[in-house]
Amino acid sequence: MLTKEQNELITDVSPGSALNKYWKRFWLPVLRGAALEAGGTPKKVEMLCEKYVAFRGDNGKVGFLYEACPHRGISLAMGRNENNRLTCIFHGWSFDAEGNCTNMPTEKDQSFCSKVKGQGFPVREAGGIVWVYLGEGEPPKFNDYAFTQVDSIHVRPRASYNEANWFQNVETLMDSAHINLLHNDSTANADIPQHGLQLTAGNNTPKYTFEPRPYGLRSYSLRENPTGNQDYLRVTEYVAPGTAFIGTTDAEAGFVIMVIPVNNTRSLQWYVYWDARQPINDNLPDFSMDGTDEDDDNFAASRQGLPFYGQDREAMKAGKSWTGVPGVIFEDYAVAESIPIVDRTREFLGSGDLAIVRTRRILLERIKLSTEDKECVFADEIDYRSLRALADLIPKGADIKEHAYAREAERRIKLYPADEKTEEATA
């Protein structure tokens, strides 16, 4: 369990908090690029308990600004998007994509524009997502994950919101022990080709092994198979603070979930699927669409506000469903939202919660580093493009770390063929 102070440290993202400062050291995925039309309606965005506005100019360039006009605090979401500027409708102050004030109709001396600073933020577009750096100083190296390297036909980012603190959602992602229980409707159904999930079937007590990594934590969960000569290995890559690469087999698409705090009781969740070998819509996992809306900007919209996401008690009584909640994603959402901010001073953790303990430890350590203005991102030490989690059958008695590193090396060769040829020529 945590102390009251520790629980607040990892859940309170309000301005001025240590967690707010820590989160602002990262590139954050804030909305789908397709949500912004050139010259179209600006979009309100809330991140880390603060209000922003995003717009795409006629030239296609995205701007990300504080929502409140620095003149009198009127929302720029009502502004005119024209001439690659966002213009406040109150007094006509205009801002370019970088947040520079370019025109003040109410001022005779236009040099006053140069005194209005700090309105905009650095922006990157990659993987179909708009990424923003909200911190001070130069941004860290961009997290160029593999899915940011492929074109739109090979990647599908899906976004949604849920009404729970961000860290409860992250803890769910790191918890391998719940998969065969909470998601029993999927893992026990051999007719559904979700092999990465089904490798957990029949075993609720994985053996955990952990490995600190520059990006956060590599979590190995091994499930013994008493009837065969192979065991089930699931490797989750935790990229601090809120990203988890979820284990998939080679036949399946790559899969990552990114959790971003909107405020203390609301989270933006990204479910990103990618496959460089074929169009991603030809290889989406079944659970990716189960029970969701078609709208990739908020695929949970129609279910938000339903008690426990429309839990069907009759289906539970009839033995047709373990949870009564439609789909893997909403099963996770329902348990996270059931108590929006958990009191971790009252919990009793067991051996199945070791991944949770390790994740909390890493997060607390890195928040402390951030508070002391020390390095806490370690972006220059990370090969983001090689990150992909693993779900695999492994020979009994095999070294799980050696197996995972060998698989990682295989992926690296596929990602960097030019580098490999250069190394051979040099040798």
C-alpha positions in Angstrom: 0.0 0.0 0.0 1.0 3.6 -0.4 0.9 6.5 2.1 -1.7 9.3 1.6 1.1 11.6 0.4 2.5 9.0 -2.1 -1.0 8.4 -3.5 -1.5 12.1 -4.1 1.9 12.3 -5.7 1.0 9.8 -8.4 -2.6 10.9 -8.9 -2.7 14.7 -8.6 -1.8 16.3 -12.0 -3.1 19.8 -11.2 -1.0 22.9 -12.1 1.9 23.3 -9.6 2.0 19.7 -8.6 5.1 17.5 -9.0 3.2 15.2 -11.3 2.1 18.0 -13.6 5.8 19.1 -13.9 6.9 15.6 -14.6 4.3 14.9 -17.3 5.3 18.2 -19.1 8.7 16.8 -19.8 7.3 14.4 -22.5 5.9 14.7 -25.9 2.1 14.1 -25.4 -0.3 12.6 -27.9 -3.3 15.0 -27.7 -5.6 14.3 -30.7 -5.8 12.6 -34.1 -4.4 14.6 -36.9 -7.5 13.8 -38.9 -9.6 15.7 -36.3 -8.2 19.0 -37.5 -9.3 20.3 -40.9 -7.2 22.8 -42.7 -8.9 26.2 -42.2 -11.5 24.3 -40.1 -13.0 24.6 -36.7 -10.5 24.8 -33.8 -10.7 22.1 -31.2 -10.7 22.5 -27.4 -8.2 20.2 -25.7 -7.9 19.7 -21.9 -4.6 18.2 -20.8 -3.1 18.0 -17.2 -6.0 20.1 -15.8 -5.3 22.9 -18.2 -7.2 24.2 -21.3 -5.7 24.5 -24.8 -6.9 24.9 -28.3 -5.6 23.2 -31.5 -6.1 24.4 -35.1 -4.8 23.6 -38.5 -4.0 26.5 -40.8 -4.8 26.6 -44.5 -1.2 25.6 -45.1 -1.7 22.4 -43.1 0.4 23.4 -40.2 -1.0 22.6 -36.7 -0.9 25.2 -33.9 -1.4 24.3 -30.3 -2.1 27.3 -28.0 -3.5 28.2 -24.6 -7.2 28.4 -25.0 -7.6 31.7 -23.3 -6.6 34.7 -25.4 -3.8 36.5 -23.4 -5.7 39.8 -23.9 -8.9 39.3 -21.9 -9.1 35.5 -21.5 -11.8 34.8 -24.2 -11.7 31.3 -25.6 -9.8 31.1 -28.9 -11.8 28.0 -29.7 -14.4 30.6 -31.0 -11.7 32.3 -33.1 -11.5 32.7 -36.9 -9.1 30.2 -38.5 -7.9 32.0 -41.6 -4.6 33.1 -43.3 -2.8 30.5 -41.2 -3.7 32.4 -38.0 -6.2 32.0 -35.2 -7.9 35.3 -34.6 -9.9 36.1 -31.4 -13.4 37.4 -32.3 -13.4 39.7 -29.3 -10.7 42.3 -30.2 -9.1 40.6 -33.3 -5.8 39.7 -31.8 -4.2 37.1 -34.1 -1.8 34.2 -33.4 0.2 32.0 -35.7 0.9 28.3 -35.3 3.8 29.0 -33.0 1.7 31.2 -30.8 3.3 34.5 -31.9 0.9 37.4 -31.8 0.9 38.9 -35.3 -1.8 41.5 -35.2 -3.6 43.8 -32.7 -6.3 45.9 -34.3 -6.9 47.7 -31.0 -3.3 48.9 -30.8 -1.7 51.7 -32.8 1.8 50.5 -32.0 2.0 47.0 -33.5 5.3 46.4 -31.8 3.3 45.6 -28.7 2.7 42.2 -30.4 6.3 41.1 -29.7 5.7 41.5 -26.0 3.0 38.8 -25.9 4.9 35.6 -25.5 4.5 32.0 -24.4 1.1 31.4 -26.0 2.1 28.4 -28.2 3.8 25.0 -27.9 6.0 22.8 -30.1 4.0 20.3 -32.3 4.9 17.1 -34.2 2.6 15.0 -36.3 3.4 11.3 -36.6 1.5 8.1 -36.7 -1.8 9.9 -37.4 -1.4 11.7 -34.1 -0.7 15.3 -33.1 2.0 15.4 -30.4 2.7 18.4 -28.2 5.5 19.4 -25.8 4.1 21.5 -22.9 7.2 21.8 -20.9 9.9 24.5 -20.5 13.0 24.6 -22.6 13.9 22.4 -25.5 11.8 19.2 -26.0 13.5 15.8 -25.5 14.2 13.6 -28.5 10.9 12.7 -30.1 9.6 9.2 -29.2 9.6 7.9 -32.8 7.9 4.6 -32.1 7.6 2.1 -35.0 4.0 3.1 -35.6 5.1 6.7 -36.3 7.3 5.4 -39.2 4.6 3.9 -41.3 2.0 5.6 -43.6 -1.7 5.9 -42.7 -2.8 2.7 -44.3 -0.6 0.7 -41.9 -1.5 2.4 -38.6 -4.8 3.1 -36.8 -4.8 5.3 -33.7 -8.1 5.2 -31.8 -8.9 7.6 -29.0 -11.4 7.6 -26.2 -12.0 9.0 -22.8 -12.9 7.4 -19.4 -13.8 8.9 -16.1 -11.0 7.6 -14.0 -7.6 8.8 -12.8 -4.9 8.2 -15.3 -2.8 5.9 -13.0 -5.6 3.5 -12.4 -5.7 2.9 -16.1 -1.9 2.4 -16.3 -2.0 -0.1 -13.4 -4.6 -2.1 -15.2 -2.3 -2.3 -18.3 0.6 -3.6 -16.2 -1.6 -6.2 -14.4 -1.2 -9.5 -16.2 -2.9 -11.5 -13.5 -6.4 -10.1 -14.3 -6.4 -11.1 -18.0 -7.8 -14.6 -17.7 -10.4 -13.5 -15.2 -11.7 -10.0 -16.1 -11.4 -10.9 -19.9 -12.6 -14.5 -19.6 -15.3 -14.0 -22.2 -12.5 -13.4 -24.8 -9.6 -15.6 -23.5 -11.9 -18.7 -23.1 -13.4 -18.3 -26.6 -11.2 -20.4 -28.9 -13.2 -19.3 -31.9 -11.9 -15.7 -31.6 -8.4 -15.3 -33.1 -6.9 -13.2 -30.3 -3.9 -15.4 -29.7 -2.0 -12.9 -27.6 -4.8 -12.9 -25.1 -5.6 -16.6 -25.3 -2.0 -17.6 -24.3 -3.1 -16.6 -20.8 -6.0 -19.0 -20.7 -6.3 -21.4 -17.8 -3.6 -19.8 -15.6 -4.3 -16.9 -13.2 -1.0 -17.0 -11.3 1.8 -15.8 -13.7 5.4 -15.8 -12.4 6.8 -12.3 -12.8 10.3 -11.2 -13.6 11.3 -7.5 -14.0 14.0 -5.6 -15.7 14.6 -1.9 -15.3 14.9 -0.1 -18.7 15.8 3.5 -19.6 12.2 4.0 -20.7 10.7 2.4 -17.6 10.2 -1.3 -17.0 10.1 -4.6 -18.9 7.7 -6.9 -17.2 7.9 -10.7 -18.0 4.9 -12.9 -17.0 5.4 -16.6 -17.4 2.5 -19.0 -17.2 3.4 -22.7 -16.9 1.6 -25.1 -19.2 1.3 -28.4 -17.4 0.3 -30.4 -20.5 2.8 -29.3 -23.1 6.6 -28.7 -23.6 6.1 -25.0 -24.0 5.1 -22.3 -21.5 3.3 -19.0 -22.2 5.4 -15.8 -22.0 3.9 -12.4 -22.0 6.2 -9.3 -22.1 4.9 -5.8 -21.4 7.0 -2.8 -22.0 6.1 0.1 -19.7 7.3 3.5 -21.1 6.9 6.0 -18.3 4.8 7.7 -17.4 1.7 6.4 -19.2 2.5 4.1 -22.1 2.3 0.3 -22.2 3.1 -1.9 -25.2 0.8 -4.9 -25.0 2.0 -8.4 -25.9 1.1 -9.7 -29.3 2.2 -12.7 -31.4 4.1 -12.3 -34.6 0.9 -12.9 -36.6 -0.9 -10.1 -34.9 -0.5 -6.3 -35.3 1.6 -4.3 -33.0 -0.4 -2.8 -30.1 0.3 0.0 -27.7 -2.0 1.8 -25.2 -1.1 5.4 -24.1 -2.9 7.0 -21.2 -2.8 10.8 -20.7 -4.3 12.7 -17.8 -7.0 15.1 -18.9 -7.6 16.0 -15.3 -7.5 14.1 -12.0 -10.6 12.1 -12.8 -10.6 11.9 -16.6 -8.2 10.2 -18.9 -7.5 10.2 -22.6 -6.6 6.7 -23.8 -5.0 5.9 -27.1 -5.3 2.4 -28.6 -2.8 2.3 -31.5 -2.5 -0.7 -33.8 0.0 -1.0 -36.6 1.3 -3.5 -39.1 3.9 -2.6 -41.7 3.2 -5.8 -43.6 -0.4 -5.2 -44.6 -3.2 -2.6 -44.3 -3.9 -2.4 -40.6 -7.7 -2.7 -41.0 -7.0 -6.2 -42.4 -5.3 -7.3 -39.2 -7.1 -5.5 -36.4 -7.6 -7.6 -33.2 -11.2 -8.5 -32.6 -11.3 -6.8 -29.3 -10.3 -3.5 -30.9 -13.8 -2.8 -32.2 -15.9 -5.0 -29.9 -18.6 -2.8 -28.4 -17.0 0.5 -29.6 -18.2 3.3 -31.8 -16.8 3.8 -35.3 -15.6 7.3 -34.4 -11.9 7.1 -33.8 -11.8 10.5 -32.1 -13.9 9.0 -29.2 -14.9 5.4 -29.7 -16.5 5.2 -26.2 -18.9 8.2 -26.7 -22.1 6.2 -26.9 -21.3 4.3 -23.7 -20.1 7.1 -21.5 -22.6 7.8 -18.7 -24.0 4.2 -18.7 -23.6 2.6 -15.3 -20.6 0.2 -15.6 -20.8 0.6 -19.4 -24.1 -1.2 -19.6 -23.3 -4.2 -17.5 -25.8 -7.0 -18.3 -26.6 -8.8 -15.1 -28.9 -11.3 -16.9 -26.1 -12.4 -19.1 -24.0 -12.9 -16.0 -26.7 -15.0 -14.3 -27.2 -17.1 -17.4 -23.5 -17.9 -17.6 -23.1 -16.1 -20.9 -20.7 -13.5 -19.6 -18.3 -13.3 -16.7 -18.5 -9.5 -16.4 -21.6 -8.6 -18.3 -19.6 -5.8 -19.9 -19.3 -5.8 -23.7 -15.7 -6.1 -24.8 -12.2 -6.2 -23.4 -11.7 -2.5 -23.6 -14.8 -1.6 -21.7 -14.2 -4.2 -19.1 -10.9 -2.4 -18.3 -12.7 1.0 -18.3 -15.5 -0.2 -16.0 -13.2 -1.4 -13.3 -11.1 1.8 -13.5 -14.2 4.0 -13.3 -15.9 2.1 -10.5 -14.0 4.3 -8.0 -12.4 7.2 -9.9 -9.4 7.7 -7.5 -8.6 4.7 -5.5 -7.5 5.1 -1.9 -4.2 3.1 -2.0 -3.7 3.4 1.8 -6.4 0.7 2.3 -5.3 -1.9 -0.2 -3.9 -5.4 0.4 -1.5 -6.4 -2.4 -0.5 -10.0 -3.1 2.0 -11.8 -5.3 -0.2 -11.1 -8.4 0.4 -7.4 -7.9 4.2 -7.3 -8.2 4.1 -5.5 -11.5 2.0 -2.8 -9.9 4.5 -2.4 -7.1 7.4 -2.1 -9.5 5.5 0.4 -11.7 4.7 2.6 -8.7 8.3 2.5 -7.5 9.6 3.6 -10.9 7.1 6.4 -11.2 7.8 7.7 -7.7 11.5 7.7 -8.4 11.2 9.6 -11.6 8.8 12.2 -10.2 11.4 12.8 -7.5 14.1 13.3 -10.2 11.8 15.7 -12.0 11.2 17.7 -8.8 15.0 18.0 -8.3 15.4 19.1 -12.0 17.4 16.0 -12.8 17.2 13.9 -15.9 14.0 11.8 -15.7 13.1 11.0 -19.3 16.3 9.4 -20.6 15.1 9.8 -24.2 18.6 9.8 -25.7 19.2 6.3 -24.2 16.1 4.8 -25.7 15.6 3.1 -29.1 11.9 3.9 -29.3 11.5 2.3 -32.8 12.4 -1.2 -31.6 9.8 -1.2 -28.8 7.1 -3.8 -29.3 5.8 -6.2 -26.6 5.7 -10.0 -26.9 3.2 -12.8 -26.5 4.9 -16.1 -27.3 5.3 -19.8 -26.6 8.7 -20.6 -25.1 10.4 -23.9 -24.5 10.2 -25.0 -20.9 13.3 -24.0 -19.0 14.4 -21.4 -21.6 15.9 -18.2 -20.4 13.0 -15.7 -20.8 15.3 -12.6 -21.0 17.5 -14.2 -23.7 14.4 -15.1 -25.6 13.0 -11.6 -25.4 16.3 -10.0 -26.4 16.7 -12.3 -29.4 13.2 -11.4 -30.6 14.0 -7.8 -30.1 17.1 -8.1 -32.2 15.1 -9.7 -35.0 12.7 -6.8 -35.0 15.6 -4.3 -35.0 17.1 -5.9 -38.1 13.7 -5.6 -39.9 13.5 -1.9 -38.8 17.1 -1.0 -39.6 18.2 -3.0 -42.7 20.3 -0.1 -44.0 22.2 0.1 -40.6 22.8 -3.7 -40.8 24.3 -3.4 -44.2 26.5 -0.5 -43.2 27.8 -2.5 -40.2 28.6 -5.5 -42.4 30.5 -3.3 -44.9 32.4 -1.6 -42.1 33.4 -5.0 -40.6 
